[in-house]
Amino acid sequence: MRQDNDLGSATLKYFGSQLKLFRQRAGMTREDLGVQVGYSEAMIAAIEQGRRFPQQELVDRADDVLGAGGLLRAGGPYLVRGRYPTWFRDFAVMEADAVSRCAYDSQVIPGLLQTATYARAVLSCYCPVLDDDRIEERVAARLGRQELLNRRPAPTLSFVIDEAALHRPIGGTAAWREQLLRLKTFQEVRHVSVQIMPLRRETHGGLNGPLVLLETADRHHVAYVEGQSGSFLVTDREEVSALMQRYGTLRAQALNPEESVSFIDEVLGDS
């Protein structure tokens, strides 16, 4: 794990050094650049010093403002990889360009749907404990992944969430309520489907644990599975097919999206 962190840190420091070089060549101070790209001077300093990962929006704006000719923008994919643990990087890159994504989650609200407060609370519970800077990097990375929700053309996104995740007040009551209210807003998003798997169902297709299915930009299907000690991509066609069938069963067994919103209201009303 230490080696993974060093690789990500080295990538970030190299990008920061290039940003500083282009800024100085343009005759700008950090404050000047911050004004041009819409970020604070402190944020520009943190990025140049290799202490914070920049959002892709900042990278794109800086490339244009500094006349970098695409050299800063070209580093974007490597920054995406660097901000995640090694075992998650390949999946994160595929996810960003996915045509469709389907997932079943049983313990917490899915990362793509999390609020910043909820995400920070989840990451703060990690064991071994993450330091504050690492937590903030992971929060920024998780929120950055949520750009998929607003991408055009819009991907088809399906989430089945176990009822147990709704009842766990991660981050305290206020953070928990904010998170459940955010879940409800996705009823209005046409390319996003949120369904709840009620505890009253005796059995269902997801008892083997969480899973994610991706249809990649080149129309291949892969699966991603996490466990306590790591994760892995599933690319074997027969295995992926079996997981797709399992997810189809899960969706049929869960509450439909309209019923799920009403169910979330009931959970909020009982608090």
C-alpha positions in Angstrom: 0.0 0.0 0.0 2.9 2.4 0.7 4.2 1.8 -2.8 0.7 2.6 -4.3 0.6 5.9 -2.3 4.2 6.8 -3.5 3.2 6.2 -7.1 0.2 8.5 -6.8 2.2 11.1 -5.0 4.9 11.1 -7.6 2.4 11.6 -10.4 0.8 14.5 -8.6 4.1 16.2 -7.8 5.2 15.9 -11.5 2.0 17.5 -12.7 2.3 20.2 -10.1 5.8 21.0 -11.3 4.6 21.3 -14.9 1.7 23.6 -13.8 4.2 25.8 -12.0 6.5 25.9 -15.0 3.8 26.9 -17.4 2.4 29.5 -14.9 5.8 31.1 -14.5 6.4 31.1 -18.3 3.1 33.0 -18.6 4.3 35.6 -16.1 1.4 34.8 -13.7 1.3 34.6 -9.9 -0.6 31.8 -8.2 -3.3 34.4 -7.4 -3.5 35.5 -11.1 -3.9 31.9 -12.2 -6.5 31.2 -9.5 -8.6 34.1 -10.7 -8.4 32.9 -14.3 -9.4 29.3 -13.6 -11.9 30.0 -10.8 -9.9 28.5 -7.9 -8.2 30.0 -4.8 -4.5 30.9 -4.6 -4.2 28.3 -1.8 -5.6 25.6 -4.1 -3.1 26.5 -6.9 -0.3 26.3 -4.3 -1.5 23.0 -3.0 -1.6 21.5 -6.5 1.8 22.9 -7.5 3.3 21.4 -4.3 1.8 18.0 -5.0 -0.6 18.1 -2.0 -4.0 18.1 -3.7 -5.4 16.4 -6.8 -6.9 18.9 -9.3 -10.4 18.4 -10.8 -10.4 17.9 -14.5 -12.2 21.2 -15.0 -9.2 23.0 -13.4 -6.7 21.1 -15.6 -8.6 22.0 -18.8 -8.9 25.7 -17.8 -5.3 25.9 -16.8 -4.2 24.3 -20.1 -6.1 27.0 -22.1 -5.2 30.0 -19.9 -1.5 29.1 -19.8 -1.3 28.1 -23.5 0.1 24.7 -22.6 -1.1 23.3 -26.0 -2.7 20.2 -24.5 0.3 19.2 -22.4 -1.4 19.7 -19.1 -4.7 18.2 -20.3 -2.8 15.1 -21.5 -1.8 14.4 -18.0 -5.5 14.1 -16.9 -5.8 10.3 -17.3 -2.7 9.7 -15.2 -4.0 12.0 -12.5 -7.3 10.0 -12.5 -5.3 6.8 -12.0 -3.1 8.3 -9.4 -5.8 9.6 -7.1 -7.2 6.0 -6.6 -5.7 2.9 -4.9 -4.0 0.7 -7.5 -6.7 -2.0 -7.3 -9.4 0.6 -8.3 -7.6 2.5 -11.0 -8.3 0.5 -14.1 -12.0 0.3 -13.1 -12.2 4.0 -12.5 -10.9 4.8 -16.0 -13.4 2.4 -17.6 -16.2 3.7 -15.5 -15.7 7.3 -16.6 -16.4 6.3 -20.2 -19.0 3.6 -19.6 -22.1 3.4 -21.7 -24.0 1.8 -18.8 -23.4 0.9 -15.2 -25.4 -1.4 -12.9 -24.6 -2.0 -9.3 -25.9 -3.7 -6.2 -24.8 -2.3 -2.8 -25.6 -3.9 0.6 -23.7 -1.9 3.3 -23.5 1.8 2.4 -25.1 4.1 -0.2 -23.1 3.8 -3.5 -20.2 6.2 -3.9 -21.6 7.7 -7.1 -24.7 8.8 -5.1 -23.0 10.0 -1.9 -23.0 13.5 -0.5 -19.6 14.9 0.5 -20.5 14.7 4.2 -21.6 11.1 3.9 -18.5 10.2 1.8 -16.2 11.8 4.3 -17.9 9.9 7.2 -17.5 6.6 5.3 -13.8 7.1 4.6 -13.2 8.3 8.2 -14.3 4.8 9.3 -11.6 3.0 7.4 -9.3 0.7 9.3 -6.3 1.2 9.4 -7.1 4.8 9.9 -6.5 7.2 7.0 -4.8 10.6 7.8 -6.9 13.7 7.1 -5.1 14.6 3.9 -5.7 11.1 2.5 -9.4 11.3 3.5 -9.8 14.6 1.7 -8.1 13.2 -1.4 -10.4 10.2 -1.4 -13.5 12.4 -0.9 -12.4 14.6 -3.9 -11.8 11.5 -6.0 -15.2 10.1 -5.1 -17.0 13.3 -5.9 -15.0 13.6 -9.1 -16.4 10.2 -10.2 -19.8 11.7 -9.9 -19.2 13.6 -13.1 -20.5 10.4 -14.7 -24.0 11.4 -13.6 -23.9 14.6 -15.7 -21.9 13.3 -18.7 -23.3 13.7 -22.2 -24.2 11.5 -23.9 -25.8 10.2 -20.7 -24.9 6.7 -19.6 -27.7 4.4 -18.3 -27.2 4.0 -14.5 -29.0 1.5 -12.4 -28.6 1.1 -8.6 -30.1 -1.6 -6.3 -29.5 -0.7 -2.7 -30.2 -3.0 0.3 -32.6 -1.5 2.8 -29.9 -2.1 5.5 -27.8 0.7 4.0 -30.7 3.1 4.5 -31.0 2.5 8.2 -27.3 2.9 9.1 -26.8 6.6 10.2 -23.3 7.0 9.0 -22.0 10.5 9.9 -24.8 11.1 12.3 -28.5 11.9 11.9 -28.1 15.2 9.9 -25.7 13.6 7.4 -27.9 10.5 7.1 -31.0 12.5 6.4 -29.2 14.6 3.8 -28.0 11.5 2.1 -31.5 9.9 2.0 -33.0 13.1 0.6 -30.3 13.1 -2.1 -31.3 9.6 -3.1 -34.9 10.8 -3.7 -33.7 13.5 -6.1 -32.6 10.8 -8.6 -36.3 9.9 -9.3 -36.2 13.1 -11.5 -33.1 12.0 -13.5 -34.2 9.9 -16.5 -31.0 8.0 -17.0 -30.7 7.0 -13.3 -32.7 4.3 -11.6 -32.6 3.8 -7.8 -34.3 0.7 -6.4 -34.4 -0.5 -2.8 -34.2 -4.2 -1.8 -36.5 -4.5 1.2 -35.4 -6.6 4.2 -38.8 -8.3 4.3 -37.8 -10.3 1.2 -36.6 -13.7 2.4 -34.0 -14.2 -0.3 -32.7 -12.4 -3.4 -30.1 -12.6 -6.1 -27.5 -10.5 -4.3 -26.8 -12.7 -1.3 -23.3 -13.4 -2.6 -22.5 -9.7 -2.1 -22.1 -6.4 -3.9 -21.3 -6.2 -7.6 -20.9 -3.7 -10.4 -21.5 -4.3 -14.1 -20.1 -2.0 -16.8 -20.7 -1.7 -20.5 -17.6 -0.1 -21.8 -17.3 2.5 -24.5 -16.4 -0.2 -27.1 -19.5 -2.2 -26.0 -17.7 -4.9 -24.0 -19.2 -6.0 -20.7 -17.1 -6.4 -17.5 -17.9 -6.8 -13.8 -16.1 -5.5 -10.8 -16.3 -7.1 -7.3 -14.8 -5.9 -4.0 -14.0 -7.9 -0.9 -12.4 -7.3 2.4 -8.8 -7.8 1.1 -9.0 -6.5 -2.4 -11.0 -6.4 -5.6 -10.9 -7.8 -9.1 -12.3 -7.2 -12.6 -14.2 -10.1 -14.2 -13.8 -10.2 -17.9 -14.6 -13.9 -18.6 -17.7 -13.8 -20.8 -19.4 -16.7 -19.0 -18.8 -15.3 -15.6 -19.9 -11.8 -16.7 -23.1 -13.3 -18.2 -23.9 -15.1 -15.0 -23.5 -11.9 -13.0 -25.7 -10.0 -15.5 -28.4 -12.6 -15.1 -28.1 -12.3 -11.3 -28.5 -8.5 -11.6 -31.6 -8.9 -13.7 -33.1 -11.1 -11.0 -32.1 -8.5 -8.4 -33.9 -5.7 -10.3 -37.0 -7.8 -10.6 -37.0 -8.6 -6.9 -36.4 -5.0 -5.7 -39.0 -2.3 -5.3 -39.5 -0.3 -8.5 -38.2 3.3 -8.5 -41.5 4.9 -7.5 -42.0 2.4 -4.7 -38.4 3.0 -3.6 -39.0 6.8 -3.2 -42.1 6.1 -1.1 -40.0 3.6 1.0 -37.3 6.2 1.6 -40.0 8.6 2.8 -41.2 6.0 5.3 -37.6 5.5 6.6 -37.2 9.2 7.0 -40.6 9.5 8.7 -39.6 6.9 11.3 -36.5 8.8 12.3 
